[in-house]
Amino acid sequence: MKYTPFAVKFLIFLLCTNNLIFAQNTSKKHALIIAIGKYRSKSFGEISSIRDLPLIKNALKNQGFADENIKVLTNKSATKKGIISSFNNLMLDTSVKAGDIVYIHFSSHGVQIMDEDGDESDGLDEAIVPYDAIFSHLEYEKVKSAYLRDDELEKFILKLRNKLGPNGDLLITMDNCFSGTGTKGKTKIQRGNSDPLVPIGWEPNTPNRKIKKEYLFKGNNVNDNKENNLASFVAISATQPDQPDVEIQDPQYKDSEDSTLGPLRLGPLSYAFSKALNDLDTSITYMGLFSKIKLIMHGLLQEGEDQQPDITGNGLNKKLFGGDVIAQKPFFEALKYSNNILTIKGGVFSGLNTGGTVELYPIGTNDPKLFSDKKITSGRIIKCDLYSSQVLIDSKINDERLNSLEIWAFPTKEVYHMKPVNLSLLSSNSNKYKSKYYYAENEVEKIKQGLKKNAFVQFDEPEENLLMVKGDELDSIFIINDGKYFYRKINYSNTGNIKELENVINDYIKYQNLKREFKNDSIDFELKLVPIRKGKPDTTLYNRMISKGNLFFKGDLSDTAVIWISNNNPFPVYFNVIDLAPNGEITPILPSIYTSASELKVEANTSQYWHQESFKIPFNGRYPNGVYGKAIFKVFVSKDKIDIPFLLLGKSKGTGDNIILNGLSKSINELNNLQEADAIDNSDGKAFNVNYSIVE
């Protein structure tokens, strides 16, 4: 697991990745393919990288890459010096201009190697293995310079993105591996050593490493202004960071063998990428391409194997090969189909619930309303877990896309099992609160009439949730939560815009929904916010605060904390964290711009501080407008990788994009019958709250 700057994190993905990026259709397309199958040293076994070449090259030609613009570097030519020379030639090539498309592919071995400059929280860089590299713990100092580290790649990538400019696109595909659990059977060939290249005696937690990033909420050093001047990119990984990249047998030659390698083999991502490009709609985005690649790769797996590709980048919703950015409507990926029931990747914490409905469309559909003729069928959600749901298909149909899972599910009706919000309007008749301004009785009645059809709002109830107060210019909404805390200012009195008020209420419902806890005795996972005093986590102070029932941090001082986690299970789990502020704001903590969801895996029976050197959480100025009060660190835990913050905040990689936070259905008749009494299956994980307070 890592805590890395955004640019470095991108390159980490690259080392087990195939990455695709492009620009305008009128742009010129350039490619550099680097394939290393035979190595000078016996440190690295022979792999089938050369057989990936025709797959990649033909796929590019079919997509408009001219043969003379596809450069190839193989085996003996692909030393570290040769690779860097090819990079420099690409930068110096006058035919590569701003606004162009550049594609770079690696098929090779990949390894982890001891970090030399202190920018990796686990003490390991990721590296491409050039032809002339040697693997030796004993001679580490002698052999280390032959590897192409992620830090070196980062510098080149940024230079190239800068050359291509904001209208250009960069694609880097990498079919190799930098870590894993070893080969899966004697007949499997892995594209990378399982062990990291480190000197004798190296320990992962002991190096005296400086960390470049100090605080979580200070933002990315690669600022938005700089990003706006760079070419976009997409990265599609062959594996997760902790998995090996295992070669596949060429499906076209199942019974053929090479005298050296045995069965004819290919890189799994190289094969899936080339096959996916053979049957693509011209309007498909990179996210759609990734979904197809993932399905193809899963179809190649044998029983007991688990190799999961991944995707990252800022061009996921762009059309392939130089297309425009597409407004992608929220969707959920298909996980399994059997007996007329489709399992989709999205559950309670993605805004789904039993009784909701979805429509199924081909992978790559961006807006069902624009492509209604492509609708496959529809279905109703009959079971909802925390992170997945089961959909009963309306009628049995014989469509191969269902069996092959080449579909996306788009929600058409959301059902929220929540109690209505009790809204109080501060009028002159109120004897509980005092204010300079009050709503007149006709104004109160107008607001009530405007919200009459909203099933989520109740008035004049003893238990208040929200208090609306009239102002001289802007009205204010307060959350009633053991006191009165500022929540939101709105412009209702001046405009009479009831929609704005409804949006505030909807946001509060989402906030309340996220506060719900789901226990699971079969998953034992703890998370603590431990205060830092004198530069170190102070467990004594933590225990003292907890014993008094109040974990508090001073918002007007330089209070900081660090996250401590403990996985007490005999199996690994993934965790996510979001912050629910006293004023209803929702902020992603983990994963974030610095940390991918794949890196949030905690091995079995492991307890640790979460990178205490680099991941300090400040509370000074944590919330704007001097907001103090009770807050929550919401913790999500699952046996499978999850990406809750991205799902909730609309920054997802396409799946389940912001269902909860994109607005609620206003025509829910079954609300009062469903509510929270309905059982929710939590077998796929748990969700719990870590309560704390911000005090003056």
ZAMARGU-4260 file (C-alpha; in steps of 0.2 Angstrom, whole numbers, plus 5000, padded with zeros to 4 digits):
<rodrens>
0) 5000/5000/5000 | 5006/5017/4996 | 5003/5036/4999 | 5010/5044/4983 | 5008/5060/4973
5) 4996/5060/4959 | 5009/5059/4945 | 5019/5045/4954 | 5003/5036/4957 | 4999/5036/4939
10) 5015/5028/4934 | 5013/5015/4947 | 4997/5010/4938 | 5007/5010/4922 | 5019/4996/4928
15) 5005/4983/4927 | 4995/4993/4914 | 4989/4995/4897 | 4985/5014/4895 | 4975/5022/4881
20) 4974/5041/4876 | 4970/5051/4861 | 4966/5068/4854 | 4956/5075/4840 | 4951/5065/4825
25) 4961/5077/4814 | 4977/5074/4825 | 4991/5064/4819 | 4994/5047/4828 | 5011/5041/4834
30) 5016/5025/4843 | 5031/5018/4852 | 5030/4999/4856 | 5043/4992/4868 | 5044/4973/4869
35) 5057/4963/4878 | 5055/4944/4878 | 5073/4938/4880 | 5085/4945/4893 | 5103/4946/4893
40) 5104/4939/4911 | 5096/4923/4917 | 5089/4933/4931 | 5073/4935/4921 | 5065/4921/4912
45) 5060/4922/4894 | 5042/4928/4891 | 5031/4930/4876 | 5032/4949/4874 | 5037/4948/4855
50) 5021/4939/4851 | 5011/4954/4858 | 5019/4965/4844 | 5007/4960/4830 | 4992/4961/4841
55) 4996/4979/4846 | 5002/4985/4829 | 4987/4978/4819 | 4975/4985/4832 | 4983/5002/4830
60) 4983/5001/4811 | 4965/4997/4811 | 4962/5013/4821 | 4971/5024/4809 | 4989/5024/4815
65) 5000/5024/4800 | 5014/5011/4799 | 5028/5024/4797 | 5022/5032/4813 | 5023/5016/4823
70) 5041/5014/4831 | 5046/4997/4838 | 5060/4993/4851 | 5064/4975/4855 | 5075/4964/4865
75) 5094/4969/4863 | 5089/4986/4858 | 5078/4989/4873 | 5092/4992/4886 | 5089/5006/4898
80) 5099/5018/4887 | 5090/5012/4872 | 5073/5015/4880 | 5078/5033/4886 | 5085/5037/4869
85) 5068/5032/4861 | 5059/5043/4873 | 5070/5058/4869 | 5068/5055/4850 | 5049/5056/4853
90) 5051/5072/4862 | 5063/5079/4848 | 5052/5073/4834 | 5046/5088/4825 | 5032/5078/4817
95) 5024/5076/4835 | 5015/5092/4838 | 5003/5099/4850 | 4986/5091/4849 | 4993/5075/4843
100) 4990/5057/4849 | 5004/5047/4857 | 5003/5029/4861 | 5017/5020/4871 | 5016/5001/4875
105) 5027/4990/4886 | 5028/4971/4886 | 5041/4966/4898 | 5045/4961/4915 | 5042/4973/4929
110) 5048/4973/4947 | 5048/4983/4963 | 5065/4990/4969 | 5071/4999/4984 | 5066/5018/4984
115) 5081/5029/4983 | 5073/5047/4985 | 5061/5044/4999 | 5044/5047/4989 | 5037/5030/4992
120) 5029/5027/5009 | 5032/5008/5008 | 5050/5011/5003 | 5049/5003/4986 | 5049/5011/4968
125) 5041/5002/4954 | 5052/4999/4938 | 5052/4992/4921 | 5065/4979/4918 | 5076/4983/4902
130) 5085/4970/4892 | 5102/4973/4902 | 5095/4972/4919 | 5101/4960/4932 | 5092/4954/4948
135) 5104/4952/4963 | 5101/4956/4981 | 5119/4954/4985 | 5125/4966/4971 | 5111/4978/4973
140) 5122/4994/4972 | 5130/4987/4956 | 5114/4982/4947 | 5101/4995/4952 | 5105/5008/4939
145) 5100/4997/4925 | 5081/4998/4930 | 5069/5011/4923 | 5061/5017/4939 | 5044/5026/4940
150) 5052/5042/4945 | 5061/5042/4928 | 5046/5038/4919 | 5036/5052/4928 | 5048/5065/4922
155) 5046/5059/4904 | 5027/5057/4905 | 5025/5075/4911 | 5037/5082/4898 | 5027/5073/4884
160) 5010/5078/4891 | 5016/5096/4891 | 5022/5095/4873 | 5006/5088/4867 | 4996/5102/4876
165) 4978/5103/4882 | 4971/5096/4866 | 4983/5081/4865 | 4981/5064/4872 | 4993/5051/4878
170) 4991/5033/4879 | 5003/5021/4888 | 4999/5002/4889 | 5010/4991/4899 | 5008/4972/4900
175) 5019/4968/4914 | 5020/4966/4933 | 5029/4973/4947 | 5023/4963/4962 | 5012/4947/4965
180) 5010/4931/4975 | 5020/4920/4963 | 5016/4910/4948 | 5000/4900/4949 | 5006/4882/4943
185) 5021/4876/4934 | 5014/4880/4917 | 5011/4898/4921 | 5023/4912/4916 | 5023/4928/4926
190) 5029/4944/4919 | 5039/4950/4934 | 5048/4943/4950 | 5038/4941/4965 | 5052/4947/4977
195) 5057/4966/4976 | 5075/4970/4972 | 5082/4976/4988 | 5099/4975/4997 | 5103/4961/5009
200) 5095/4966/5026 | 5083/4978/5020 | 5067/4980/5030 | 5051/4988/5023 | 5046/4998/5039
205) 5064/5004/5045 | 5071/5015/5031 | 5073/5033/5037 | 5063/5040/5023 | 5057/5058/5020
210) 5040/5060/5013 | 5035/5074/5001 | 5017/5076/5006 | 5013/5081/5024 | 4994/5084/5025
215) 4979/5076/5018 | 4968/5091/5015 | 4981/5103/5008 | 4978/5098/4990 | 4989/5091/4976
220) 5006/5099/4972 | 5002/5096/4953 | 4989/5110/4953 | 4974/5111/4942 | 4981/5126/4932
225) 4996/5115/4927 | 4984/5100/4923 | 4974/5111/4912 | 4989/5114/4901 | 4994/5095/4899
230) 4987/5082/4888 | 4974/5070/4895 | 4978/5052/4898 | 4970/5035/4902 | 4979/5021/4910
235) 4972/5003/4910 | 4981/4991/4921 | 4983/4973/4918 | 4982/4969/4936 | 4980/4976/4953
240) 4996/4982/4962 | 4997/4966/4972 | 4994/4953/4958 | 5005/4945/4946 | 5003/4947/4927
245) 5001/4929/4921 | 5003/4925/4902 | 4989/4916/4893 | 4989/4903/4880 | 4985/4910/4863
250) 4966/4906/4860 | 4969/4904/4842 | 4983/4891/4844 | 4977/4881/4859 | 4986/4865/4853
255) 5001/4873/4846 | 5018/4874/4855 | 5034/4883/4853 | 5050/4873/4856 | 5056/4885/4869
260) 5041/4891/4878 | 5029/4877/4876 | 5011/4882/4872 | 5010/4898/4862 | 5007/4913/4874
265) 5002/4931/4875 | 5001/4945/4887 | 4983/4945/4894 | 4980/4964/4892 | 4988/4964/4875
270) 4976/4951/4869 | 4961/4958/4877 | 4965/4976/4870 | 4967/4970/4852 | 4951/4959/4853
275) 4941/4973/4861 | 4946/4985/4847 | 4939/4973/4834 | 4921/4976/4839 | 4918/4994/4845
280) 4905/5007/4843 | 4912/5023/4836 | 4904/5032/4851 | 4912/5021/4864 | 4922/5030/4878
285) 4938/5023/4886 | 4928/5017/4901 | 4918/5007/4889 | 4933/5000/4881 | 4940/4995/4898
290) 4923/4986/4903 | 4926/4976/4887 | 4944/4972/4891 | 4939/4967/4908 | 4926/4954/4902
295) 4938/4947/4890 | 4952/4945/4903 | 4940/4937/4915 | 4935/4925/4901 | 4953/4919/4900
300) 4955/4915/4919 | 4956/4897/4924 | 4948/4891/4941 | 4956/4898/4956 | 4964/4913/4946
305) 4961/4931/4950 | 4969/4944/4939 | 4959/4961/4940 | 4963/4975/4928 | 4961/4993/4933
310) 4959/5010/4925 | 4964/5027/4930 | 4967/5044/4921 | 4957/5060/4917 | 4951/5055/4900
315) 4940/5041/4904 | 4924/5049/4897 | 4932/5054/4881 | 4928/5045/4864 | 4941/5033/4858
320) 4955/5039/4848 | 4953/5058/4848 | 4935/5060/4852 | 4926/5073/4862 | 4922/5071/4881
325) 4905/5063/4883 | 4893/5066/4898 | 4892/5049/4905 | 4876/5045/4914 | 4877/5034/4930
330) 4878/5016/4927 | 4883/5000/4936 | 4893/4985/4929 | 4887/4968/4928 | 4895/4955/4939
335) 4885/4939/4936 | 4870/4932/4927 | 4861/4916/4931 | 4842/4910/4931 | 4836/4927/4925
340) 4844/4936/4939 | 4858/4949/4936 | 4870/4954/4950 | 4877/4972/4948 | 4891/4981/4956
345) 4882/4993/4967 | 4872/4992/4983 | 4865/5003/4997 | 4880/5014/4998 | 4879/5018/4979
350) 4861/5023/4982 | 4852/5007/4977 | 4838/4998/4986 | 4825/4985/4984 | 4811/4990/4974
355) 4821/5001/4962 | 4822/4998/4944 | 4836/4998/4931 | 4837/4997/4912 | 4850/4987/4903
360) 4860/4994/4888 | 4876/4988/4879 | 4893/4993/4886 | 4898/5010/4881 | 4881/5018/4881
365) 4883/5036/4888 | 4865/5042/4889 | 4850/5029/4888 | 4838/5043/4883 | 4848/5046/4867
370) 4850/5028/4862 | 4833/5021/4868 | 4833/5009/4852 | 4848/5000/4860 | 4839/4995/4876
375) 4841/4976/4879 | 4828/4974/4893 | 4824/4981/4911 | 4823/4974/4928 | 4818/4976/4947
380) 4830/4976/4961 | 4825/4961/4973 | 4840/4961/4984 | 4852/4974/4990 | 4868/4971/4999
385) 4880/4985/5004 | 4890/4985/4989 | 4880/4974/4976 | 4862/4971/4971 | 4852/4957/4962
390) 4841/4962/4948 | 4826/4951/4942 | 4825/4953/4923 | 4807/4958/4918 | 4806/4943/4905
395) 4817/4929/4900 | 4826/4934/4884 | 4839/4925/4874 | 4852/4939/4872 | 4871/4933/4872
400) 4875/4950/4880 | 4867/4945/4896 | 4877/4929/4897 | 4893/4938/4892 | 4889/4952/4904
405) 4892/4965/4890 | 4879/4977/4898 | 4878/4992/4909 | 4863/4994/4921 | 4856/5012/4922
410) 4845/5016/4936 | 4827/5022/4931 | 4819/5023/4948 | 4828/5025/4965 | 4820/5019/4981
415) 4827/5027/4997 | 4822/5018/5013 | 4823/5033/5024 | 4812/5042/5036 | 4805/5059/5030
420) 4814/5075/5035 | 4806/5086/5048 | 4808/5104/5043 | 4804/5118/5054 | 4801/5136/5047
425) 4805/5150/5060 | 4790/5161/5060 | 4784/5174/5073 | 4774/5161/5082 | 4790/5151/5086
430) 4794/5152/5105 | 4809/5140/5104 | 4821/5151/5093 | 4824/5169/5092 | 4829/5178/5076
435) 4830/5196/5068 | 4819/5190/5054 | 4804/5178/5053 | 4793/5171/5040 | 4775/5178/5038
440) 4761/5165/5039 | 4758/5167/5020 | 4776/5163/5017 | 4776/5148/5028 | 4760/5141/5019
445) 4769/5145/5002 | 4784/5134/5006 | 4773/5120/5013 | 4763/5120/4997 | 4779/5120/4986
450) 4785/5105/4995 | 4768/5096/4997 | 4772/5083/4984 | 4789/5079/4991 | 4787/5063/5001
455) 4803/5066/5010 | 4797/5082/5019 | 4786/5083/5035 | 4782/5099/5044 | 4777/5103/5062
460) 4784/5087/5070 | 4791/5087/5088 | 4808/5080/5082 | 4816/5093/5071 | 4830/5089/5058
465) 4831/5105/5049 | 4827/5123/5054 | 4825/5136/5040 | 4828/5154/5046 | 4824/5170/5035
470) 4838/5182/5033 | 4840/5200/5026 | 4847/5194/5010 | 4850/5175/5011 | 4840/5162/5021
475) 4849/5149/5031 | 4846/5131/5034 | 4852/5124/5051 | 4855/5106/5056 | 4847/5102/5073
480) 4860/5091/5081 | 4862/5093/5100 | 4862/5112/5096 | 4861/5123/5081 | 4875/5121/5067
485) 4876/5131/5051 | 4872/5120/5036 | 4868/5130/5020 | 4863/5148/5015 | 4850/5149/5001
490) 4842/5163/4991 | 4824/5157/4993 | 4816/5173/5000 | 4822/5184/4985 | 4818/5171/4972
495) 4805/5160/4978 | 4814/5145/4970 | 4808/5130/4979 | 4820/5119/4969 | 4835/5126/4978
500) 4827/5122/4995 | 4823/5104/4989 | 4841/5102/4984 | 4847/5107/5002 | 4834/5094/5009
505) 4840/5081/4997 | 4858/5084/5002 | 4853/5082/5020 | 4844/5065/5016 | 4860/5059/5008
510) 4870/5064/5023 | 4858/5055/5035 | 4859/5039/5023 | 4877/5039/5024 | 4877/5039/5043
515) 4869/5022/5044 | 4879/5008/5051 | 4879/4990/5046 | 4888/4978/5058 | 4895/4961/5052
520) 4902/4949/5065 | 4911/4939/5052 | 4922/4954/5048 | 4933/4961/5062 | 4941/4977/5057
525) 4945/4992/5068 | 4950/5010/5064 | 4955/5024/5076 | 4959/5042/5075 | 4974/5044/5086
530) 4980/5062/5091 | 4997/5067/5087 | 5007/5076/5101 | 5025/5081/5099 | 5026/5073/5082
535) 5021/5056/5087 | 5004/5047/5089 | 4999/5048/5107 | 4989/5032/5112 | 4989/5037/5130
540) 4979/5053/5126 | 4968/5044/5114 | 4963/5031/5128 | 4960/5045/5140 | 4948/5054/5128
545) 4939/5038/5123 | 4937/5033/5142 | 4928/5050/5144 | 4917/5046/5129 | 4923/5061/5119
550) 4937/5060/5105 | 4939/5079/5102 | 4951/5090/5092 | 4953/5109/5093 | 4949/5117/5077
555) 4957/5133/5081 | 4974/5125/5085 | 4986/5114/5075 | 4978/5098/5081 | 4982/5083/5070
560) 4978/5065/5070 | 4984/5049/5061 | 4974/5034/5056 | 4977/5017/5065 | 4969/5001/5057
565) 4968/4983/5062 | 4962/4969/5052 | 4959/4955/5064 | 4953/4942/5051 | 4962/4927/5043
570) 4959/4935/5026 | 4963/4952/5018 | 4950/4966/5017 | 4949/4983/5008 | 4943/4998/5017
575) 4937/5016/5012 | 4934/5031/5023 | 4924/5047/5020 | 4921/5062/5032 | 4904/5068/5037
580) 4906/5085/5044 | 4895/5094/5057 | 4888/5105/5043 | 4883/5090/5032 | 4898/5091/5020
585) 4905/5075/5013 | 4923/5073/5010 | 4933/5058/5003 | 4947/5053/5014 | 4953/5036/5007
590) 4954/5033/4993 | 4959/5051/4987 | 4968/5059/4974 | 4984/5052/4981 | 4979/5034/4985
595) 4970/5022/4974 | 4956/5010/4980 | 4968/4996/4975 | 4981/5002/4988 | 4968/5001/5002
600) 4970/4982/5005 | 4975/4977/5023 | 4983/4959/5024 | 4976/4946/5036 | 4980/4949/5055
605) 4988/4966/5052 | 4988/4981/5063 | 4997/4997/5058 | 4997/5016/5057 | 4991/5022/5040
610) 5008/5030/5034 | 5010/5041/5050 | 5024/5051/5042 | 5014/5056/5027 | 4995/5055/5031
615) 4992/5067/5045 | 4975/5074/5046 | 4974/5093/5052 | 4959/5100/5061 | 4965/5118/5061
620) 4953/5126/5047 | 4946/5109/5043 | 4929/5116/5041 | 4925/5134/5034 | 4915/5147/5043
625) 4920/5141/5060 | 4910/5126/5060 | 4912/5115/5076 | 4902/5100/5082 | 4900/5082/5080
630) 4908/5074/5065 | 4910/5056/5058 | 4924/5046/5050 | 4913/5034/5040 | 4922/5017/5037
635) 4918/5005/5024 | 4925/4987/5024 | 4924/4973/5011 | 4932/4957/5006 | 4933/4964/4988
640) 4940/4981/4982 | 4928/4996/4984 | 4928/5014/4979 | 4915/5022/4989 | 4921/5040/4989
645) 4922/5041/4970 | 4905/5033/4969 | 4897/5046/4981 | 4906/5061/4975 | 4904/5059/4956
650) 4922/5056/4952 | 4920/5037/4949 | 4928/5028/4935 | 4911/5026/4927 | 4903/5013/4938
655) 4888/5019/4949 | 4893/5037/4946 | 4886/5048/4960 | 4869/5040/4962 | 4866/5045/4980
660) 4872/5063/4977 | 4864/5066/4960 | 4847/5070/4967 | 4832/5059/4973 | 4816/5053/4964
665) 4801/5064/4969 | 4788/5051/4965 | 4790/5038/4978 | 4774/5031/4984 | 4780/5016/4993
670) 4792/5026/5004 | 4782/5025/5020 | 4779/5006/5018 | 4798/5003/5015 | 4808/5014/5025
675) 4822/5007/5036 | 4812/4992/5042 | 4817/4982/5026 | 4832/4970/5029 | 4848/4974/5020
680) 4860/4960/5017 | 4877/4965/5024 | 4886/4948/5019 | 4898/4957/5007 | 4905/4969/5020
685) 4902/4981/5035 | 4900/5000/5038 | 4903/5009/5054 | 4906/5026/5061 | 4921/5033/5071
690) 4914/5048/5080 | 4924/5063/5085 | 4921/5082/5089 | 4928/5098/5083 | 4929/5110/5097
695) 4934/5128/5099
</rodrens>
